[in-house]
Structures are given as structure tokens and as C-alpha cells.
Amino acid sequence: MATSTRAENLIFGSGTVLDTARLRYQLGKRLSVAKQDVHAYVIGEHGDSEFVVWSSAFIGGILLTEFPIPQGATLEQIQQEYAQLTRKRGYNIFECKGNTSYGISTVVCQLVDTILRDEKQIFPVSTRADSNYGVGSEVVFGLPCIIGSTGIQRQLLLSRNAHEQRLLEESANKLNEAHNSLHN
């Protein structure tokens, strides 16, 4: 009799990888740094309740709150603008092109390459939330994880302030409501 084991580390979705990549690219342009030097994550449900975890955003090892902001802008303006831009970018691309297949195809290729090469890169993929996130064990959404040859090698606990924790809980509630409405 064969027994099956459940390897959750092998099952994950693209989560908020594409949204995070778009944010890093646009924020890098605004701050005149390479996107690779922008360390900020979009987490939560891929969609309207996703959000940027600004409190843990770094630019080249410097907290975003301490990074020199271009003249004529404030950190608050940049945060509001890019949070909105990130959330709406996929909709804008869809309106112009009728699909967003190139972006998601690029993400899938990055994830596959990372797995095949055992690169241990960090991506905010869809996975069950660690209990330390405080949103329940059944919630699956974009959270930063180390990806390597065995899939998710470790989920990382991203620091959040109280406001960001509320946003995470709201995102979880939205997903739970959607799940419950499908099963009723």
C-alpha cells in the first residue's frame, strides 16, 4: 500500500511576484537607482487588497524612510502614488493589450529558472501564511519565500507595522469571504 506525502513546498502560485517587480522597476526609476537595489515587497491577495510593505522597504541597504527623496516630492507622495500605480498597473496593461500574458510568462520563467538552478532567490509567491502572520493557517497569498531546487525552501516573516498588519488581515478576510462564497 503506497502512502502519499503532502509536500506543500512544491505547490505555490505566482502570488505578487509580478506586482513586486513592477513596483521595484518604477520606484527605481523615480529614485534614480537600479531596480535590483530596490528591496520592497507587495504582499497579500494578488488584486485590489494587495499592498506595499513600506515599513520594511530598503534602497541599497538604506531604509526607504532614510533614503534621499528627489526634490519636489515627499516620501508620503511617493508611497501613495506607487501603491496605487502597483495595484492598477495590471488593469491598465489589460485595457491596452487585452491580456497580461507576457508579464506572467516572464514570472513563470524566473521561478522555473530559480528552481532549476537552485538559486535560492526570494519571491513573494502564493503560499499558506505562516502562523506568525496572524491571519490563520488556511490563507494562501503572496508572501516572501526563498525558492530553490525543492520549491519553497523557507517562508520569511516580513516585518510590518500595525497599519500593514491590518491591511494583511483585510486581504486575508477578502480571500476567506471569496472562498466561503464559492463553497456555499
ChimeraX attribute file (.defattr): number of C-alpha atoms within 10 A of each C-alpha:
attribute: neighborCount
match mode: 1-to-1
recipient: residues
	/A:1	3
	/A:2	4
	/A:3	5
	/A:4	6
	/A:5	6
	/A:6	8
	/A:7	10
	/A:8	11
	/A:9	16
	/A:10	14
	/A:11	12
	/A:12	16
	/A:13	16
	/A:14	19
	/A:15	26
	/A:16	27
	/A:17	28
	/A:18	23
	/A:19	27
	/A:20	21
	/A:21	22
	/A:22	21
	/A:23	25
	/A:24	25
	/A:25	17
	/A:26	17
	/A:27	21
	/A:28	18
	/A:29	12
	/A:30	13
	/A:31	16
	/A:32	11
	/A:33	15
	/A:34	15
	/A:35	19
	/A:36	12
	/A:37	15
	/A:38	23
	/A:39	21
	/A:40	20
	/A:41	26
	/A:42	28
	/A:43	29
	/A:44	31
	/A:45	24
	/A:46	22
	/A:47	17
	/A:48	12
	/A:49	18
	/A:50	24
	/A:51	24
	/A:52	24
	/A:53	23
	/A:54	20
	/A:55	16
	/A:56	16
	/A:57	18
	/A:58	18
	/A:59	23
	/A:60	15
	/A:61	11
	/A:62	14
	/A:63	14
	/A:64	19
	/A:65	15
	/A:66	10
	/A:67	14
	/A:68	12
	/A:69	15
	/A:70	12
	/A:71	6
	/A:72	6
	/A:73	9
	/A:74	11
	/A:75	15
	/A:76	10
	/A:77	11
	/A:78	16
	/A:79	15
	/A:80	11
	/A:81	12
	/A:82	20
	/A:83	18
	/A:84	14
	/A:85	16
	/A:86	23
	/A:87	21
	/A:88	14
	/A:89	15
	/A:90	17
	/A:91	14
	/A:92	14
	/A:93	14
	/A:94	12
	/A:95	11
	/A:96	9
	/A:97	9
	/A:98	10
	/A:99	13
	/A:100	15
	/A:101	12
	/A:102	9
	/A:103	16
	/A:104	13
	/A:105	12
	/A:106	12
	/A:107	19
	/A:108	16
	/A:109	11
	/A:110	15
	/A:111	23
	/A:112	16
	/A:113	14
	/A:114	20
	/A:115	18
	/A:116	13
	/A:117	11
	/A:118	14
	/A:119	14
	/A:120	18
	/A:121	16
	/A:122	20
	/A:123	27
	/A:124	26
	/A:125	27
	/A:126	24
	/A:127	24
	/A:128	20
	/A:129	22
	/A:130	17
	/A:131	12
	/A:132	10
	/A:133	16
	/A:134	12
	/A:135	20
	/A:136	15
	/A:137	12
	/A:138	14
	/A:139	22
	/A:140	22
	/A:141	26
	/A:142	27
	/A:143	27
	/A:144	25
	/A:145	23
	/A:146	18
	/A:147	25
	/A:148	21
	/A:149	16
	/A:150	13
	/A:151	22
	/A:152	24
	/A:153	16
	/A:154	14
	/A:155	20
	/A:156	15
	/A:157	14
	/A:158	15
	/A:159	13
	/A:160	16
	/A:161	12
	/A:162	8
	/A:163	11
	/A:164	17
	/A:165	16
	/A:166	13
	/A:167	20
	/A:168	24
	/A:169	19
	/A:170	17
	/A:171	24
	/A:172	24
	/A:173	17
	/A:174	16
	/A:175	20
	/A:176	15
	/A:177	12
	/A:178	11
	/A:179	12
	/A:180	10
	/A:181	9
	/A:182	8
	/A:183	7
	/A:184	5
